[in-house]
Amino acid sequence: MASSVSGKQGGSSEELSRQQVTNLLSFFNTIDNILAVVDFEGNFVELNRAGLDLLGYSQDEIRGQGVAMIFPKELHQEISRRYTEVKKAETGEWQYILITKSGVGINCEISFHKGLWDNKDAFYIVAKPI
């Protein structure tokens, strides 16, 4: 027996689609770990509420910015190289300190998984503070 993300039976297709988007956004924004969607060029597309709160940015400040901005400056070249490797492997796990907008470091386990966002290759990233 198949069920929709909305859990509703019946209703118009448009209503169900809106409800599914609402449900998925609610799920995305209630996870305590940092969840991000990053395009294949390494730029933020979306960041969940926990990520915004932990890192100290607004969605407008971070959207379109390179992921290197949340890593220590001395690691930017290494992060760029490792991101290129992850693009080839389509998945990866790292452990790094992420830097908040105010300069505080947060040690995190970070995992990358290739997916699609708006029909374009992207990475889904989970960063768990440790």
One Martini backbone bead per residue (centre of mass of N, CA, C, O) as a GRO file, in nm:
protein
  130
    1MET     BB    1   0.091   0.040   0.027
    2ALA     BB    2   0.065   0.359  -0.071
    3SER     BB    3   0.212   0.672   0.034
    4SER     BB    4   0.226   0.989   0.104
    5VAL     BB    5   0.387   1.245   0.245
    6SER     BB    6   0.114   1.375   0.354
    7GLY     BB    7  -0.111   1.135   0.422
    8LYS     BB    8  -0.321   1.192   0.215
    9GLN     BB    9  -0.644   1.157   0.085
   10GLY     BB   10  -0.691   1.312  -0.175
   11GLY     BB   11  -0.737   1.576  -0.348
   12SER     BB   12  -0.561   1.783  -0.507
   13SER     BB   13  -0.265   1.794  -0.664
   14GLU     BB   14  -0.185   2.077  -0.564
   15GLU     BB   15  -0.236   2.029  -0.262
   16LEU     BB   16  -0.041   1.792  -0.231
   17SER     BB   17   0.215   1.941  -0.321
   18ARG     BB   18   0.211   2.158  -0.101
   19GLN     BB   19   0.214   1.958   0.138
   20GLN     BB   20   0.482   1.822   0.069
   21VAL     BB   21   0.657   2.072   0.090
   22THR     BB   22   0.587   2.139   0.381
   23ASN     BB   23   0.684   1.871   0.503
   24LEU     BB   24   0.981   1.879   0.402
   25LEU     BB   25   1.055   2.151   0.533
   26SER     BB   26   0.998   2.064   0.819
   27PHE     BB   27   1.202   1.837   0.828
   28PHE     BB   28   1.459   1.999   0.744
   29ASN     BB   29   1.408   2.217   1.000
   30THR     BB   30   1.419   1.982   1.252
   31ILE     BB   31   1.701   1.918   1.225
   32ASP     BB   32   1.998   1.937   1.420
   33ASN     BB   33   2.158   1.919   1.186
   34ILE     BB   34   2.343   2.002   0.922
   35LEU     BB   35   2.175   2.103   0.623
   36ALA     BB   36   2.274   2.077   0.273
   37VAL     BB   37   2.279   2.241  -0.043
   38VAL     BB   38   2.513   2.176  -0.313
   39ASP     BB   39   2.660   2.256  -0.577
   40PHE     BB   40   2.903   2.159  -0.813
   41GLU     BB   41   3.067   2.437  -0.744
   42GLY     BB   42   3.025   2.487  -0.413
   43ASN     BB   43   2.737   2.613  -0.358
   44PHE     BB   44   2.492   2.737  -0.188
   45VAL     BB   45   2.135   2.671  -0.176
   46GLU     BB   46   2.081   2.528   0.110
   47LEU     BB   47   1.981   2.579   0.462
   48ASN     BB   48   1.908   2.493   0.756
   49ARG     BB   49   1.820   2.609   1.057
   50ALA     BB   50   2.055   2.486   1.217
   51GLY     BB   51   2.276   2.599   1.033
   52LEU     BB   52   2.210   2.895   1.065
   53ASP     BB   53   2.232   2.904   1.375
   54LEU     BB   54   2.522   2.783   1.414
   55LEU     BB   55   2.665   2.985   1.191
   56GLY     BB   56   2.507   3.284   1.172
   57TYR     BB   57   2.316   3.284   0.922
   58SER     BB   58   2.147   3.367   0.649
   59GLN     BB   59   2.012   3.266   0.365
   60ASP     BB   60   2.104   3.519   0.200
   61GLU     BB   61   2.411   3.508   0.285
   62ILE     BB   62   2.468   3.196   0.177
   63ARG     BB   63   2.348   3.201  -0.082
   64GLY     BB   64   2.598   3.133  -0.335
   65GLN     BB   65   2.815   3.050  -0.153
   66GLY     BB   66   3.096   2.913  -0.069
   67VAL     BB   67   3.191   2.657   0.142
   68ALA     BB   68   3.467   2.777   0.235
   69MET     BB   69   3.350   2.996   0.439
   70ILE     BB   70   3.327   2.749   0.680
   71PHE     BB   71   3.636   2.745   0.664
   72PRO     BB   72   3.942   2.767   0.715
   73LYS     BB   73   4.155   2.949   0.525
   74GLU     BB   74   4.399   2.736   0.529
   75LEU     BB   75   4.181   2.512   0.382
   76HIS     BB   76   4.071   2.592   0.097
   77GLN     BB   77   4.244   2.416  -0.094
   78GLU     BB   78   4.172   2.144   0.032
   79ILE     BB   79   3.868   2.165  -0.007
   80SER     BB   80   3.873   2.186  -0.314
   81ARG     BB   81   4.010   1.915  -0.364
   82ARG     BB   82   3.805   1.736  -0.208
   83TYR     BB   83   3.556   1.815  -0.372
   84THR     BB   84   3.658   1.697  -0.638
   85GLU     BB   85   3.668   1.406  -0.531
   86VAL     BB   86   3.366   1.380  -0.454
   87LYS     BB   87   3.252   1.421  -0.739
   88LYS     BB   88   3.369   1.143  -0.838
   89ALA     BB   89   3.250   0.956  -0.596
   90GLU     BB   90   2.956   1.082  -0.475
   91THR     BB   91   3.106   1.052  -0.194
   92GLY     BB   92   3.162   1.150   0.162
   93GLU     BB   93   3.401   1.189   0.442
   94TRP     BB   94   3.446   1.422   0.710
   95GLN     BB   95   3.675   1.611   0.938
   96TYR     BB   96   3.589   1.934   1.067
   97ILE     BB   97   3.615   2.272   1.111
   98LEU     BB   98   3.374   2.506   1.159
   99ILE     BB   99   3.297   2.848   1.077
  100THR     BB  100   3.159   3.104   1.203
  101LYS     BB  101   3.073   3.426   1.168
  102SER     BB  102   3.219   3.483   1.465
  103GLY     BB  103   3.473   3.249   1.469
  104VAL     BB  104   3.367   2.983   1.561
  105GLY     BB  105   3.437   2.651   1.633
  106ILE     BB  106   3.310   2.337   1.473
  107ASN     BB  107   3.314   2.012   1.522
  108CYS     BB  108   3.277   1.785   1.232
  109GLU     BB  109   3.079   1.558   1.071
  110ILE     BB  110   3.094   1.493   0.712
  111SER     BB  111   2.847   1.434   0.456
  112PHE     BB  112   2.824   1.313   0.114
  113HIS     BB  113   2.557   1.328  -0.144
  114LYS     BB  114   2.445   1.259  -0.438
  115GLY     BB  115   2.215   1.464  -0.637
  116LEU     BB  116   1.910   1.642  -0.693
  117TRP     BB  117   1.849   1.995  -0.790
  118ASP     BB  118   1.661   2.120  -1.011
  119ASN     BB  119   1.787   1.905  -1.219
  120LYS     BB  120   2.069   1.912  -1.064
  121ASP     BB  121   2.361   1.865  -0.961
  122ALA     BB  122   2.425   1.762  -0.618
  123PHE     BB  123   2.468   1.809  -0.264
  124TYR     BB  124   2.419   1.633   0.029
  125ILE     BB  125   2.463   1.770   0.357
  126VAL     BB  126   2.604   1.644   0.666
  127ALA     BB  127   2.650   1.807   0.988
  128LYS     BB  128   2.803   1.684   1.289
  129PRO     BB  129   2.842   1.766   1.590
  130ILE     BB  130   3.133   1.665   1.828
   0.00000   0.00000   0.00000
